[in-house]
Amino acid sequence: MRIDILTLFPRMFQGPFSESIFQRAVDRELVTVNIHNIRDYTHDKHRTVDDYAYGGGTGMVIKAEPVFEAVESIKSEVYPDSDGREELPVILLTPQGRLFRQKIAEELSGHSHLILICGHYEGIDERIREHLVTDEISIGDYVLSGGELAAMVLTDTVVRLLPGVLGSEDSTRDDSHSTGLLEYPQYTRPEIYRAWPVPQVLLSGNHGQIARWRRQQAILRTLERRPDLLDKADLRADERALVEKMKES
């Protein structure tokens, strides 16, 4: 997968994208991330990327020209014959976008190429949204200083879903939110720590019992911490009955 990120602050990405699982994915050529400074696509000596809003108001607005030219430059480089340009997702990170979920990450991981635009200042020229962007995504109902942190979150979430990044498909299958439930409790050695033992079922070697226990614990944890998720979770009839029983107790 190739991911191109357009930003006014490229140095913000140096740390998060050069560590841990993400760096291993880059080293193994499973993903290529290119950070583009929007200022590089300006044409005046001051490298101006923003201006006052028509109609007045506080704050500055990101200009259309450098953003359009940055995206068009990337497209012409990757798709010189124009094939694939129209299908390429161009995503604006903005509080006005659809709320980012695991399902959206799974959807985006199916693409071979993404372009992310980090909003900043008071906003962007509306013509970018109307004529360039194909999708708008928000990572939560709160305000950040810019889209850079949101782009990092989206990129990390998508990249870890790519085949081979985590080494095993099972690594993502049981993640919180991947199944519609929060993840079950996990334990490792020692078997007893400060008089707190590991649940006996996990030591039994009975994989069927372990799977049932983990599923039940995931449902219980979701009910306690994120009951809203259960409305959309794929539960069997007996599991729905268990949820109702838990609610009554």
N, C-alpha and C positions, 0 to 999 in steps of 0.2 A: 504494500500500500504506500501511496505517496500522499503526504499532507503538506499543503502550503498554507502558512499563516501570515496574514498581513497585519502589521502592528506599528505603532509609533514608538514602542519601547522594546526593541528586540533583545536587549540584554536581560530582560526579565525571564527569558526562557532558558538561559544557560544552565542553571542549576537543576531544575526539575527534569530536563530532558537529557541529562548526562549522568544519571545514577540508576542503580538497581535494575529492575526488570526492563524498564524502557531502554536503557543503554544497551542491554544484552540484545534486545530486539533490533536495535539499529546495527549493532555489530554483526548480527546474523543476517542482515539485509532483509529482514521481514518488514521493515518500515523505513521510509525516508521522510524526514521532516525538514522543510525548508522555511526559514524565517525571513520574511521580506519587510524591510523598512519602507513604509509608505512614503517617507520623505524622498526616497531615491527616485520616485516617479513624478517629482515636481520639476518645474522648468524655470523658476526664478531664483535669484541669488540667495534669497532668504529661506528657500526650501519650505514655502508656506503650504500647510496642509489644512488650515482652518480659516474661518472668516466669521464676521458677525452675521447673525440671522436676519433675513429680510423680515420686516415687520416689527423689528425690535425684540427686546427680551434679554435676559442675562445669559452669560456663557457664550462659547464659541461652537461652531458647527463644522464638522469635517467636510471638506470640499469633495465634490463628485469626481473631478478630473483625475487626481492621483490614484484613487481607488479603482476607477474604471481601467485606467492604463495599467495598473499592477495586475489586475485579473486578466486582462486581455493579453498582456505579455506572457503570463504563465500559460494561458491556453494555447497561444501560438507556438510556444516552445515545446509543449508536450504533445500537442495535436496540430502539427503543421498543415495537415490536409483537411482540418476542420472536423474529421470524424471523432465523435465522442465529446465534442465541446458542449453540445446542448444538454447532454445527460449529466454533465459534471456538477455535483452539488457545490453550490457557493453559499456558505452558511454565515449569517451575521449573528454574532453573540450579542444579545440585547435583552433587557428586562421585558421587552414587549413580545418576545418569542414564545413558542410553545415550551412547556416545562420539560426539561430533560429527564428522561426515564431510562431504565435499563433496556426497555424495548426499542427505544430510539437508538441507543448505542448499538444494539444488535442489528438494527436496520442499516445504520451507517457503516458498520464493519463489513457489510457486503459489497461496498464500493471499493474500487481500486485507487480512487483519487478523491480527495476532499480539498476544498479551499475554505479557510476560515478567515473571517474579517472581524477584527477586534474593534468594537466601537469605543469611543472616548469623548471627553469633553461633554458638551450639552447634548450631543447627538450627531447624526450624520445627515447629509443632504438626502431628502426623501427620494430623489431620483435613483440613488443607489439601491434603495429598498424596492422600488417599483420596477426597475429595468435591469438590474444586475443580479441581485440576490435571489436564490431559489428556495431558501429556507431560513427561518429565524428561530433561534434557540435561547432559552433562559435557563440557568442552572438553579434558580430559586427566587422566591419572592423577597428579595432584598437588593440593595443597591451597592455595587462595587465601583471603584474608581475608574475602571475600564474593563474591556472584554478579555484582557490577557489571562487573568486567573480562570475565567470561564473556559477559555480555549484550552488551557492546560488540563482542566478537569475533563472536558469532552475528549481530548486527545488521549489521555491516559486510559479512560474508560473504554474507548473504542479499540485502542491498540492491544490491550490485554485480551481481547476477544479474538484476535487474529490467530489462525492455526499455527501452532508451534511456539508462540510467545511464552506461554506458561509451561510448555512441555507435555501437558496432558489436558484433554478436553474436560476431564472430571474436575479440574481445578476451578473452572468457571461454572460448571453445571450446578453446584450446590451453593454458590455464592448467595449472600443476601440479595433479594430482589430478582435474581435470575429465575427462581421458581415461583415468584409471587409471594414468597414468605421470607422472613428473616432467617438467617442461618442458625442451625442448632448449636448447642455448646460444644466446645472442643477441649480436649485434655491431652497432656503428654506426661512423660516421666518427671518426677517420681510418682509411684502409685498412690502414696500417702504423703501429703505435705502439711505440716503443722496440724495434724489430726484431721485434715480434710481429705477424704478418700475420693478416688475416681469412681464414678458410678459402676456398680458391679457388672451391669449388662455389657459395658464396653470391654470388659476383660473376659467375657464368656466365650468368645470365639464363634458365637452363633450369629452369622451375618444377617440372617433374617430378622432376628430379634433386635440386633443393633440398628438395622434400617428402620424398623418400626418405631424404635425408641427415638431415633433422630428425627423422624418425620413428626412424631407427636410433640417433641420438644420444640421443633420449629414452629408448629402451629401455636403452641402455648406461648412461646416468646413473642410471636407476632400479635397474638391477642392482647398480651400485656403491654407491649410497647407501640405497636402500630396497628390497632384494630381496623383502621380504615382499609388496610391492604387485603383483609380477609374477604371483603365484598367482591373482589375481582379474582381472588385466588382460585386455582383449579383444585377443588376439594371433592372427595368422594362423599357419598351420602352419609356414611358412618363417621367421616371426619367432620362434616357439618353438624351432625348430632353431638359429637364430642365438643365442638365449639359452643354449642348452645348449653350443654351441661356445665362447661367451664364458666360460662357467663352467669349461671345461676348459683354457682358455689361461692 
